[in-house]
Amino acid sequence: MAVISQESAFPRLTDAEIKIIQSMAERRVYRDGETVFRSGDADIDFFVVESGQIEILNPTDNDRRVTTHGPGEFAGDIDLLTRRRVIVTAVARGDETVLLRVNPRR
């Protein structure tokens, strides 16, 4: 079985791409352990990590960690494209996690 590295599975945005997103985004600060989105939520936003981290958990597997996204990485993109309910939960990690939050209508 082929192993996919985290780098190829989860791309990192360039500074230029982040600047474009900043013009459409709301900046939101999360405390350590605060839920960003939860499995089952509908119509979530697109999130880009500016600082800190978001841990992605699989609630159907005892909240096993799927991955952790750091600065320049993003979450919510698949659900924006498929319009399905979210199947994972995202939790802020670090003293202060700053996310760029883009509403799907943007």
Biopython code that builds the backbone (N, CA, C, O; Angstrom):
import numpy as np
from Bio.PDB.StructureBuilder import StructureBuilder

atoms = [
    (1, "MET", "N", (0.837, -1.170, 0.000)),
    (1, "MET", "CA", (0.000, 0.000, 0.000)),
    (1, "MET", "C", (0.890, 1.244, 0.000)),
    (1, "MET", "O", (1.854, 1.320, 0.762)),
    (2, "ALA", "N", (0.567, 2.211, -0.850)),
    (2, "ALA", "CA", (1.338, 3.449, -0.933)),
    (2, "ALA", "C", (1.040, 4.334, 0.270)),
    (2, "ALA", "O", (-0.095, 4.406, 0.742)),
    (3, "VAL", "N", (2.064, 4.995, 0.748)),
    (3, "VAL", "CA", (1.908, 5.920, 1.862)),
    (3, "VAL", "C", (1.922, 7.335, 1.305)),
    (3, "VAL", "O", (2.809, 7.699, 0.533)),
    (4, "ILE", "N", (0.932, 8.131, 1.704)),
    (4, "ILE", "CA", (0.856, 9.513, 1.255)),
    (4, "ILE", "C", (1.381, 10.389, 2.377)),
    (4, "ILE", "O", (0.914, 10.303, 3.512)),
    (5, "SER", "N", (2.347, 11.223, 2.059)),
    (5, "SER", "CA", (2.890, 12.105, 3.086)),
    (5, "SER", "C", (1.892, 13.207, 3.398)),
    (5, "SER", "O", (1.058, 13.556, 2.561)),
    (6, "GLN", "N", (1.979, 13.753, 4.603)),
    (6, "GLN", "CA", (1.091, 14.851, 4.976)),
    (6, "GLN", "C", (1.309, 16.039, 4.051)),
    (6, "GLN", "O", (0.355, 16.749, 3.736)),
    (7, "GLU", "N", (2.552, 16.274, 3.603)),
    (7, "GLU", "CA", (2.835, 17.402, 2.726)),
    (7, "GLU", "C", (2.070, 17.312, 1.423)),
    (7, "GLU", "O", (1.555, 18.323, 0.946)),
    (8, "SER", "N", (1.978, 16.117, 0.827)),
    (8, "SER", "CA", (1.272, 16.001, -0.446)),
    (8, "SER", "C", (-0.230, 15.892, -0.247)),
    (8, "SER", "O", (-0.998, 16.282, -1.126)),
    (9, "ALA", "N", (-0.665, 15.366, 0.899)),
    (9, "ALA", "CA", (-2.093, 15.213, 1.154)),
    (9, "ALA", "C", (-2.745, 16.538, 1.532)),
    (9, "ALA", "O", (-3.909, 16.771, 1.206)),
    (10, "PHE", "N", (-2.006, 17.406, 2.218)),
    (10, "PHE", "CA", (-2.554, 18.662, 2.702)),
    (10, "PHE", "C", (-1.639, 19.801, 2.266)),
    (10, "PHE", "O", (-0.629, 20.068, 2.916)),
    (11, "PRO", "N", (-1.981, 20.465, 1.184)),
    (11, "PRO", "CA", (-1.113, 21.536, 0.684)),
    (11, "PRO", "C", (-1.104, 22.754, 1.601)),
    (11, "PRO", "O", (-2.001, 22.940, 2.424)),
    (12, "ARG", "N", (-0.089, 23.566, 1.444)),
    (12, "ARG", "CA", (0.064, 24.817, 2.196)),
    (12, "ARG", "C", (-0.101, 25.966, 1.199)),
    (12, "ARG", "O", (0.469, 25.941, 0.108)),
    (13, "LEU", "N", (-0.884, 26.969, 1.587)),
    (13, "LEU", "CA", (-1.088, 28.126, 0.728)),
    (13, "LEU", "C", (0.149, 29.022, 0.732)),
    (13, "LEU", "O", (0.879, 29.091, 1.720)),
    (14, "THR", "N", (0.366, 29.701, -0.381)),
    (14, "THR", "CA", (1.457, 30.669, -0.463)),
    (14, "THR", "C", (1.032, 31.971, 0.214)),
    (14, "THR", "O", (-0.153, 32.178, 0.475)),
    (15, "ASP", "N", (1.986, 32.838, 0.495)),
    (15, "ASP", "CA", (1.671, 34.150, 1.073)),
    (15, "ASP", "C", (0.729, 34.935, 0.156)),
    (15, "ASP", "O", (-0.185, 35.609, 0.630)),
    (16, "ALA", "N", (0.954, 34.846, -1.148)),
    (16, "ALA", "CA", (0.095, 35.562, -2.107)),
    (16, "ALA", "C", (-1.340, 35.029, -2.057)),
    (16, "ALA", "O", (-2.291, 35.808, -2.116)),
    (17, "GLU", "N", (-1.498, 33.722, -1.950)),
    (17, "GLU", "CA", (-2.837, 33.145, -1.855)),
    (17, "GLU", "C", (-3.532, 33.558, -0.558)),
    (17, "GLU", "O", (-4.731, 33.841, -0.548)),
    (18, "ILE", "N", (-2.776, 33.589, 0.522)),
    (18, "ILE", "CA", (-3.352, 33.995, 1.812)),
    (18, "ILE", "C", (-3.795, 35.456, 1.764)),
    (18, "ILE", "O", (-4.833, 35.798, 2.329)),
    (19, "LYS", "N", (-3.029, 36.322, 1.102)),
    (19, "LYS", "CA", (-3.422, 37.732, 0.981)),
    (19, "LYS", "C", (-4.755, 37.870, 0.251)),
    (19, "LYS", "O", (-5.580, 38.703, 0.626)),
    (20, "ILE", "N", (-4.968, 37.081, -0.764)),
    (20, "ILE", "CA", (-6.246, 37.109, -1.490)),
    (20, "ILE", "C", (-7.382, 36.679, -0.564)),
    (20, "ILE", "O", (-8.443, 37.303, -0.540)),
    (21, "ILE", "N", (-7.155, 35.617, 0.193)),
    (21, "ILE", "CA", (-8.175, 35.102, 1.107)),
    (21, "ILE", "C", (-8.467, 36.111, 2.213)),
    (21, "ILE", "O", (-9.619, 36.246, 2.626)),
    (22, "GLN", "N", (-7.454, 36.819, 2.700)),
    (22, "GLN", "CA", (-7.655, 37.806, 3.761)),
    (22, "GLN", "C", (-8.679, 38.866, 3.370)),
    (22, "GLN", "O", (-9.415, 39.365, 4.221)),
    (23, "SER", "N", (-8.728, 39.209, 2.090)),
    (23, "SER", "CA", (-9.675, 40.239, 1.640)),
    (23, "SER", "C", (-11.125, 39.761, 1.724)),
    (23, "SER", "O", (-12.042, 40.583, 1.716)),
    (24, "MET", "N", (-11.344, 38.460, 1.802)),
    (24, "MET", "CA", (-12.700, 37.895, 1.861)),
    (24, "MET", "C", (-13.044, 37.345, 3.240)),
    (24, "MET", "O", (-14.189, 36.971, 3.495)),
    (25, "ALA", "N", (-12.056, 37.296, 4.126)),
    (25, "ALA", "CA", (-12.199, 36.538, 5.365)),
    (25, "ALA", "C", (-12.484, 37.416, 6.579)),
    (25, "ALA", "O", (-12.213, 38.616, 6.608)),
    (26, "GLU", "N", (-13.042, 36.749, 7.565)),
    (26, "GLU", "CA", (-13.163, 37.305, 8.907)),
    (26, "GLU", "C", (-12.058, 36.634, 9.729)),
    (26, "GLU", "O", (-11.901, 35.414, 9.674)),
    (27, "ARG", "N", (-11.304, 37.412, 10.481)),
    (27, "ARG", "CA", (-10.252, 36.849, 11.341)),
    (27, "ARG", "C", (-10.901, 36.493, 12.678)),
    (27, "ARG", "O", (-11.576, 37.318, 13.292)),
    (28, "ARG", "N", (-10.688, 35.258, 13.115)),
    (28, "ARG", "CA", (-11.306, 34.789, 14.365)),
    (28, "ARG", "C", (-10.244, 34.129, 15.229)),
    (28, "ARG", "O", (-9.429, 33.350, 14.734)),
    (29, "VAL", "N", (-10.252, 34.438, 16.517)),
    (29, "VAL", "CA", (-9.302, 33.874, 17.472)),
    (29, "VAL", "C", (-10.003, 32.796, 18.286)),
    (29, "VAL", "O", (-11.104, 33.007, 18.796)),
    (30, "TYR", "N", (-9.357, 31.637, 18.403)),
    (30, "TYR", "CA", (-9.877, 30.498, 19.166)),
    (30, "TYR", "C", (-8.900, 30.177, 20.296)),
    (30, "TYR", "O", (-7.686, 30.296, 20.132)),
    (31, "ARG", "N", (-9.435, 29.775, 21.426)),
    (31, "ARG", "CA", (-8.625, 29.327, 22.562)),
    (31, "ARG", "C", (-8.324, 27.833, 22.413)),
    (31, "ARG", "O", (-9.022, 27.115, 21.698)),
    (32, "ASP", "N", (-7.284, 27.384, 23.094)),
    (32, "ASP", "CA", (-6.919, 25.970, 23.064)),
    (32, "ASP", "C", (-8.111, 25.105, 23.485)),
    (32, "ASP", "O", (-8.714, 25.339, 24.533)),
    (33, "GLY", "N", (-8.440, 24.122, 22.676)),
    (33, "GLY", "CA", (-9.532, 23.204, 22.976)),
    (33, "GLY", "C", (-10.888, 23.647, 22.471)),
    (33, "GLY", "O", (-11.848, 22.880, 22.545)),
    (34, "GLU", "N", (-10.993, 24.867, 21.959)),
    (34, "GLU", "CA", (-12.276, 25.364, 21.450)),
    (34, "GLU", "C", (-12.600, 24.686, 20.119)),
    (34, "GLU", "O", (-11.739, 24.551, 19.250)),
    (35, "THR", "N", (-13.854, 24.263, 19.975)),
    (35, "THR", "CA", (-14.285, 23.603, 18.743)),
    (35, "THR", "C", (-14.468, 24.632, 17.635)),
    (35, "THR", "O", (-15.140, 25.647, 17.819)),
    (36, "VAL", "N", (-13.866, 24.362, 16.490)),
    (36, "VAL", "CA", (-13.988, 25.225, 15.313)),
    (36, "VAL", "C", (-15.214, 24.808, 14.514)),
    (36, "VAL", "O", (-16.038, 25.647, 14.149)),
    (37, "PHE", "N", (-15.332, 23.523, 14.247)),
    (37, "PHE", "CA", (-16.551, 22.954, 13.671)),
    (37, "PHE", "C", (-16.672, 21.526, 14.148)),
    (37, "PHE", "O", (-15.695, 20.908, 14.573)),
    (38, "ARG", "N", (-17.895, 21.008, 14.072)),
    (38, "ARG", "CA", (-18.185, 19.696, 14.645)),
    (38, "ARG", "C", (-18.792, 18.774, 13.581)),
    (38, "ARG", "O", (-19.526, 19.213, 12.696)),
    (39, "SER", "N", (-18.467, 17.515, 13.695)),
    (39, "SER", "CA", (-19.061, 16.505, 12.816)),
    (39, "SER", "C", (-20.575, 16.654, 12.837)),
    (39, "SER", "O", (-21.182, 16.781, 13.900)),
    (40, "GLY", "N", (-21.174, 16.637, 11.664)),
    (40, "GLY", "CA", (-22.625, 16.782, 11.544)),
    (40, "GLY", "C", (-23.068, 18.183, 11.186)),
    (40, "GLY", "O", (-24.200, 18.384, 10.746)),
    (41, "ASP", "N", (-22.172, 19.173, 11.372)),
    (41, "ASP", "CA", (-22.519, 20.547, 11.000)),
    (41, "ASP", "C", (-22.769, 20.622, 9.500)),
    (41, "ASP", "O", (-22.139, 19.913, 8.715)),
    (42, "ALA", "N", (-23.686, 21.479, 9.122)),
    (42, "ALA", "CA", (-23.979, 21.710, 7.708)),
    (42, "ALA", "C", (-23.496, 23.103, 7.319)),
    (42, "ALA", "O", (-23.480, 24.018, 8.143)),
    (43, "ASP", "N", (-23.110, 23.249, 6.080)),
    (43, "ASP", "CA", (-22.741, 24.563, 5.539)),
    (43, "ASP", "C", (-21.659, 25.266, 6.350)),
    (43, "ASP", "O", (-21.839, 26.412, 6.762)),
    (44, "ILE", "N", (-20.543, 24.591, 6.582)),
    (44, "ILE", "CA", (-19.460, 25.236, 7.329)),
    (44, "ILE", "C", (-18.677, 26.175, 6.430)),
    (44, "ILE", "O", (-18.799, 26.145, 5.206)),
    (45, "ASP", "N", (-17.881, 26.997, 7.059)),
    (45, "ASP", "CA", (-17.037, 27.937, 6.341)),
    (45, "ASP", "C", (-15.720, 27.276, 5.939)),
    (45, "ASP", "O", (-15.424, 26.151, 6.342)),
    (46, "PHE", "N", (-14.954, 27.984, 5.154)),
    (46, "PHE", "CA", (-13.602, 27.598, 4.763)),
    (46, "PHE", "C", (-12.659, 28.257, 5.761)),
    (46, "PHE", "O", (-12.775, 29.457, 6.010)),
    (47, "PHE", "N", (-11.733, 27.504, 6.336)),
    (47, "PHE", "CA", (-10.841, 28.003, 7.373)),
    (47, "PHE", "C", (-9.390, 27.889, 6.935)),
    (47, "PHE", "O", (-8.950, 26.829, 6.489)),
    (48, "VAL", "N", (-8.652, 28.980, 7.062)),
    (48, "VAL", "CA", (-7.213, 28.986, 6.802)),
    (48, "VAL", "C", (-6.525, 29.320, 8.118)),
    (48, "VAL", "O", (-6.881, 30.291, 8.785)),
    (49, "VAL", "N", (-5.540, 28.513, 8.486)),
    (49, "VAL", "CA", (-4.811, 28.732, 9.734)),
    (49, "VAL", "C", (-3.782, 29.845, 9.515)),
    (49, "VAL", "O", (-2.875, 29.721, 8.692)),
    (50, "GLU", "N", (-3.944, 30.918, 10.261)),
    (50, "GLU", "CA", (-2.976, 32.015, 10.220)),
    (50, "GLU", "C", (-1.883, 31.785, 11.269)),
    (50, "GLU", "O", (-0.699, 31.989, 10.999)),
    (51, "SER", "N", (-2.295, 31.358, 12.465)),
    (51, "SER", "CA", (-1.335, 30.988, 13.503)),
    (51, "SER", "C", (-1.982, 29.955, 14.417)),
    (51, "SER", "O", (-3.206, 29.835, 14.460)),
    (52, "GLY", "N", (-1.159, 29.216, 15.141)),
    (52, "GLY", "CA", (-1.671, 28.121, 15.955)),
    (52, "GLY", "C", (-1.922, 26.896, 15.095)),
    (52, "GLY", "O", (-1.290, 26.716, 14.054)),
    (53, "GLN", "N", (-2.848, 26.055, 15.534)),
    (53, "GLN", "CA", (-3.142, 24.817, 14.812)),
    (53, "GLN", "C", (-4.605, 24.442, 14.995)),
    (53, "GLN", "O", (-5.251, 24.861, 15.956)),
    (54, "ILE", "N", (-5.117, 23.650, 14.065)),
    (54, "ILE", "CA", (-6.407, 22.995, 14.267)),
    (54, "ILE", "C", (-6.205, 21.495, 14.092)),
    (54, "ILE", "O", (-5.646, 21.028, 13.100)),
    (55, "GLU", "N", (-6.674, 20.772, 15.074)),
    (55, "GLU", "CA", (-6.571, 19.319, 15.061)),
    (55, "GLU", "C", (-7.869, 18.764, 14.483)),
    (55, "GLU", "O", (-8.959, 19.147, 14.907)),
    (56, "ILE", "N", (-7.744, 17.862, 13.517)),
    (56, "ILE", "CA", (-8.907, 17.242, 12.881)),
    (56, "ILE", "C", (-9.096, 15.867, 13.500)),
    (56, "ILE", "O", (-8.188, 15.036, 13.486)),
    (57, "LEU", "N", (-10.292, 15.636, 14.047)),
    (57, "LEU", "CA", (-10.592, 14.400, 14.777)),
    (57, "LEU", "C", (-11.691, 13.615, 14.085)),
    (57, "LEU", "O", (-12.600, 14.198, 13.493)),
    (58, "ASN", "N", (-11.610, 12.279, 14.159)),
    (58, "ASN", "CA", (-12.610, 11.393, 13.582)),
    (58, "ASN", "C", (-13.529, 10.884, 14.696)),
    (58, "ASN", "O", (-13.126, 10.010, 15.465)),
    (59, "PRO", "N", (-14.748, 11.409, 14.800)),
    (59, "PRO", "CA", (-15.636, 11.008, 15.892)),
    (59, "PRO", "C", (-16.132, 9.567, 15.778)),
    (59, "PRO", "O", (-16.598, 9.003, 16.767)),
    (60, "THR", "N", (-16.043, 8.970, 14.611)),
    (60, "THR", "CA", (-16.478, 7.578, 14.464)),
    (60, "THR", "C", (-15.389, 6.594, 14.869)),
    (60, "THR", "O", (-15.603, 5.382, 14.855)),
    (61, "ASP", "N", (-14.213, 7.122, 15.233)),
    (61, "ASP", "CA", (-13.090, 6.293, 15.673)),
    (61, "ASP", "C", (-12.545, 6.836, 16.995)),
    (61, "ASP", "O", (-11.342, 7.061, 17.136)),
    (62, "ASN", "N", (-13.443, 7.044, 17.962)),
    (62, "ASN", "CA", (-13.058, 7.540, 19.295)),
    (62, "ASN", "C", (-12.263, 8.843, 19.246)),
    (62, "ASN", "O", (-11.324, 9.032, 20.020)),
    (63, "ASP", "N", (-12.639, 9.741, 18.337)),
    (63, "ASP", "CA", (-11.958, 11.033, 18.166)),
    (63, "ASP", "C", (-10.466, 10.892, 17.891)),
    (63, "ASP", "O", (-9.654, 11.694, 18.353)),
    (64, "ARG", "N", (-10.123, 9.860, 17.133)),
    (64, "ARG", "CA", (-8.726, 9.670, 16.721)),
    (64, "ARG", "C", (-8.301, 10.851, 15.853)),
    (64, "ARG", "O", (-9.060, 11.327, 15.010)),
    (65, "ARG", "N", (-7.059, 11.316, 16.079)),
    (65, "ARG", "CA", (-6.537, 12.436, 15.285)),
    (65, "ARG", "C", (-6.290, 11.980, 13.852)),
    (65, "ARG", "O", (-5.602, 10.987, 13.614)),
    (66, "VAL", "N", (-6.855, 12.711, 12.913)),
    (66, "VAL", "CA", (-6.632, 12.447, 11.496)),
    (66, "VAL", "C", (-5.388, 13.203, 11.047)),
    (66, "VAL", "O", (-4.507, 12.643, 10.394)),
    (67, "THR", "N", (-5.330, 14.479, 11.406)),
    (67, "THR", "CA", (-4.187, 15.331, 11.088)),
    (67, "THR", "C", (-4.270, 16.590, 11.925)),
    (67, "THR", "O", (-5.274, 16.842, 12.591)),
    (68, "THR", "N", (-3.217, 17.373, 11.886)),
    (68, "THR", "CA", (-3.213, 18.694, 12.495)),
    (68, "THR", "C", (-2.747, 19.689, 11.440)),
    (68, "THR", "O", (-1.686, 19.521, 10.839)),
    (69, "HIS", "N", (-3.553, 20.727, 11.221)),
    (69, "HIS", "CA", (-3.214, 21.764, 10.240)),
    (69, "HIS", "C", (-2.553, 22.938, 10.939)),
    (69, "HIS", "O", (-3.029, 23.411, 11.971)),
    (70, "GLY", "N", (-1.447, 23.404, 10.364)),
    (70, "GLY", "CA", (-0.728, 24.552, 10.896)),
    (70, "GLY", "C", (-0.849, 25.753, 9.975)),
    (70, "GLY", "O", (-1.635, 25.731, 9.028)),
    (71, "PRO", "N", (-0.079, 26.797, 10.241)),
    (71, "PRO", "CA", (-0.146, 28.022, 9.446)),
    (71, "PRO", "C", (-0.014, 27.764, 7.942)),
    (71, "PRO", "O", (0.866, 27.036, 7.483)),
    (72, "GLY", "N", (-0.927, 28.392, 7.201)),
    (72, "GLY", "CA", (-0.950, 28.254, 5.746)),
    (72, "GLY", "C", (-1.767, 27.077, 5.254)),
    (72, "GLY", "O", (-2.021, 26.961, 4.054)),
    (73, "GLU", "N", (-2.183, 26.207, 6.152)),
    (73, "GLU", "CA", (-3.012, 25.057, 5.761)),
    (73, "GLU", "C", (-4.475, 25.412, 5.991)),
    (73, "GLU", "O", (-4.783, 26.426, 6.616)),
    (74, "PHE", "N", (-5.368, 24.580, 5.487)),
    (74, "PHE", "CA", (-6.783, 24.934, 5.506)),
    (74, "PHE", "C", (-7.671, 23.726, 5.720)),
    (74, "PHE", "O", (-7.241, 22.582, 5.574)),
    (75, "ALA", "N", (-8.934, 24.005, 6.072)),
    (75, "ALA", "CA", (-9.936, 22.961, 6.297)),
    (75, "ALA", "C", (-11.296, 23.490, 5.853)),
    (75, "ALA", "O", (-11.517, 24.698, 5.777)),
    (76, "GLY", "N", (-12.196, 22.562, 5.564)),
    (76, "GLY", "CA", (-13.543, 22.932, 5.157)),
    (76, "GLY", "C", (-13.750, 22.936, 3.663)),
    (76, "GLY", "O", (-14.878, 23.089, 3.195)),
    (77, "ASP", "N", (-12.681, 22.769, 2.903)),
    (77, "ASP", "CA", (-12.779, 22.847, 1.449)),
    (77, "ASP", "C", (-13.600, 21.715, 0.848)),
    (77, "ASP", "O", (-14.392, 21.957, -0.063)),
    (78, "ILE", "N", (-13.437, 20.502, 1.323)),
    (78, "ILE", "CA", (-14.148, 19.351, 0.764)),
    (78, "ILE", "C", (-15.646, 19.521, 0.946)),
    (78, "ILE", "O", (-16.424, 19.262, 0.028)),
    (79, "ASP", "N", (-16.046, 19.957, 2.131)),
    (79, "ASP", "CA", (-17.469, 20.098, 2.419)),
    (79, "ASP", "C", (-18.095, 21.258, 1.653)),
    (79, "ASP", "O", (-19.288, 21.224, 1.352)),
    (80, "LEU", "N", (-17.314, 22.275, 1.338)),
    (80, "LEU", "CA", (-17.823, 23.349, 0.485)),
    (80, "LEU", "C", (-18.127, 22.826, -0.909)),
    (80, "LEU", "O", (-19.121, 23.208, -1.527)),
    (81, "LEU", "N", (-17.259, 21.948, -1.397)),
    (81, "LEU", "CA", (-17.439, 21.411, -2.747)),
    (81, "LEU", "C", (-18.545, 20.360, -2.831)),
    (81, "LEU", "O", (-19.307, 20.326, -3.797)),
    (82, "THR", "N", (-18.626, 19.511, -1.818)),
    (82, "THR", "CA", (-19.603, 18.414, -1.859)),
    (82, "THR", "C", (-20.949, 18.786, -1.263)),
    (82, "THR", "O", (-21.956, 18.138, -1.548)),
    (83, "ARG", "N", (-20.976, 19.837, -0.427)),
    (83, "ARG", "CA", (-22.185, 20.287, 0.271)),
    (83, "ARG", "C", (-22.745, 19.221, 1.214)),
    (83, "ARG", "O", (-23.928, 19.250, 1.553)),
    (84, "ARG", "N", (-21.907, 18.295, 1.633)),
    (84, "ARG", "CA", (-22.331, 17.277, 2.602)),
    (84, "ARG", "C", (-22.120, 17.819, 4.008)),
    (84, "ARG", "O", (-21.403, 18.799, 4.210)),
    (85, "ARG", "N", (-22.748, 17.172, 4.967)),
    (85, "ARG", "CA", (-22.497, 17.507, 6.359)),
    (85, "ARG", "C", (-21.068, 17.106, 6.699)),
    (85, "ARG", "O", (-20.535, 16.146, 6.142)),
    (86, "VAL", "N", (-20.463, 17.833, 7.600)),
    (86, "VAL", "CA", (-19.072, 17.592, 7.984)),
    (86, "VAL", "C", (-18.953, 16.228, 8.657)),
    (86, "VAL", "O", (-19.800, 15.862, 9.472)),
    (87, "ILE", "N", (-17.904, 15.473, 8.321)),
    (87, "ILE", "CA", (-17.728, 14.138, 8.909)),
    (87, "ILE", "C", (-16.622, 14.100, 9.958)),
    (87, "ILE", "O", (-16.401, 13.061, 10.581)),
    (88, "VAL", "N", (-15.923, 15.218, 10.162)),
    (88, "VAL", "CA", (-14.866, 15.299, 11.173)),
    (88, "VAL", "C", (-15.135, 16.497, 12.082)),
    (88, "VAL", "O", (-15.999, 17.328, 11.804)),
    (89, "THR", "N", (-14.381, 16.561, 13.163)),
    (89, "THR", "CA", (-14.461, 17.684, 14.090)),
    (89, "THR", "C", (-13.105, 18.380, 14.108)),
    (89, "THR", "O", (-12.068, 17.719, 14.058)),
    (90, "ALA", "N", (-13.107, 19.717, 14.180)),
    (90, "ALA", "CA", (-11.867, 20.493, 14.238)),
    (90, "ALA", "C", (-11.798, 21.220, 15.575)),
    (90, "ALA", "O", (-12.761, 21.860, 16.000)),
    (91, "VAL", "N", (-10.642, 21.112, 16.233)),
    (91, "VAL", "CA", (-10.433, 21.720, 17.547)),
    (91, "VAL", "C", (-9.166, 22.567, 17.501)),
    (91, "VAL", "O", (-8.134, 22.123, 16.998)),
    (92, "ALA", "N", (-9.248, 23.789, 18.027)),
    (92, "ALA", "CA", (-8.087, 24.680, 18.083)),
    (92, "ALA", "C", (-7.057, 24.128, 19.057)),
    (92, "ALA", "O", (-7.407, 23.609, 20.117)),
    (93, "ARG", "N", (-5.785, 24.244, 18.690)),
    (93, "ARG", "CA", (-4.681, 23.817, 19.560)),
    (93, "ARG", "C", (-3.668, 24.947, 19.646)),
    (93, "ARG", "O", (-3.316, 25.565, 18.641)),
    (94, "GLY", "N", (-3.211, 25.204, 20.852)),
    (94, "GLY", "CA", (-2.262, 26.288, 21.098)),
    (94, "GLY", "C", (-2.939, 27.381, 21.904)),
    (94, "GLY", "O", (-4.167, 27.461, 21.959)),
    (95, "ASP", "N", (-2.125, 28.224, 22.531)),
    (95, "ASP", "CA", (-2.667, 29.285, 23.375)),
    (95, "ASP", "C", (-3.652, 30.168, 22.620)),
    (95, "ASP", "O", (-4.695, 30.549, 23.153)),
    (96, "GLU", "N", (-3.316, 30.485, 21.387)),
    (96, "GLU", "CA", (-4.175, 31.339, 20.575)),
    (96, "GLU", "C", (-4.069, 30.888, 19.126)),
    (96, "GLU", "O", (-3.009, 30.995, 18.509)),
    (97, "THR", "N", (-5.162, 30.390, 18.594)),
    (97, "THR", "CA", (-5.204, 29.981, 17.195)),
    (97, "THR", "C", (-5.992, 31.031, 16.430)),
    (97, "THR", "O", (-7.140, 31.321, 16.767)),
    (98, "VAL", "N", (-5.381, 31.599, 15.405)),
    (98, "VAL", "CA", (-6.045, 32.605, 14.595)),
    (98, "VAL", "C", (-6.369, 31.973, 13.245)),
    (98, "VAL", "O", (-5.492, 31.477, 12.538)),
    (99, "LEU", "N", (-7.661, 32.008, 12.910)),
    (99, "LEU", "CA", (-8.125, 31.444, 11.640)),
    (99, "LEU", "C", (-8.732, 32.532, 10.780)),
    (99, "LEU", "O", (-9.390, 33.445, 11.277)),
    (100, "LEU", "N", (-8.503, 32.421, 9.487)),
    (100, "LEU", "CA", (-9.209, 33.225, 8.505)),
    (100, "LEU", "C", (-10.436, 32.419, 8.115)),
    (100, "LEU", "O", (-10.320, 31.297, 7.621)),
    (101, "ARG", "N", (-11.606, 32.991, 8.338)),
    (101, "ARG", "CA", (-12.854, 32.272, 8.139)),
    (101, "ARG", "C", (-13.608, 32.894, 6.966)),
    (101, "ARG", "O", (-13.990, 34.063, 7.011)),
    (102, "VAL", "N", (-13.815, 32.099, 5.918)),
    (102, "VAL", "CA", (-14.477, 32.594, 4.715)),
    (102, "VAL", "C", (-15.821, 31.916, 4.570)),
    (102, "VAL", "O", (-15.909, 30.690, 4.494)),
    (103, "ASN", "N", (-16.859, 32.720, 4.532)),
    (103, "ASN", "CA", (-18.211, 32.214, 4.346)),
    (103, "ASN", "C", (-18.334, 31.661, 2.917)),
    (103, "ASN", "O", (-17.796, 32.261, 1.986)),
    (104, "PRO", "N", (-19.027, 30.535, 2.725)),
    (104, "PRO", "CA", (-19.149, 29.939, 1.384)),
    (104, "PRO", "C", (-19.742, 30.886, 0.334)),
    (104, "PRO", "O", (-19.452, 30.744, -0.854)),
    (105, "ARG", "N", (-20.558, 31.835, 0.752)),
    (105, "ARG", "CA", (-21.151, 32.762, -0.208)),
    (105, "ARG", "C", (-20.117, 33.735, -0.771)),
    (105, "ARG", "O", (-20.344, 34.350, -1.813)),
    (106, "ARG", "N", (-18.980, 33.874, -0.082)),
    (106, "ARG", "CA", (-17.910, 34.762, -0.548)),
    (106, "ARG", "C", (-17.155, 34.102, -1.682)),
    (106, "ARG", "O", (-16.212, 34.684, -2.217)),
]
sb = StructureBuilder()
sb.init_structure("model")
sb.init_model(0)
sb.init_chain("A")
sb.init_seg("    ")
for serial, (resi, resn, name, xyz) in enumerate(atoms, 1):
    if name == "N":
        sb.init_residue(resn, " ", resi, " ")
    sb.init_atom(name, np.array(xyz, "f"), 0.0, 1.0, " ", f" {name:<3s}", serial, name[0])
structure = sb.get_structure()
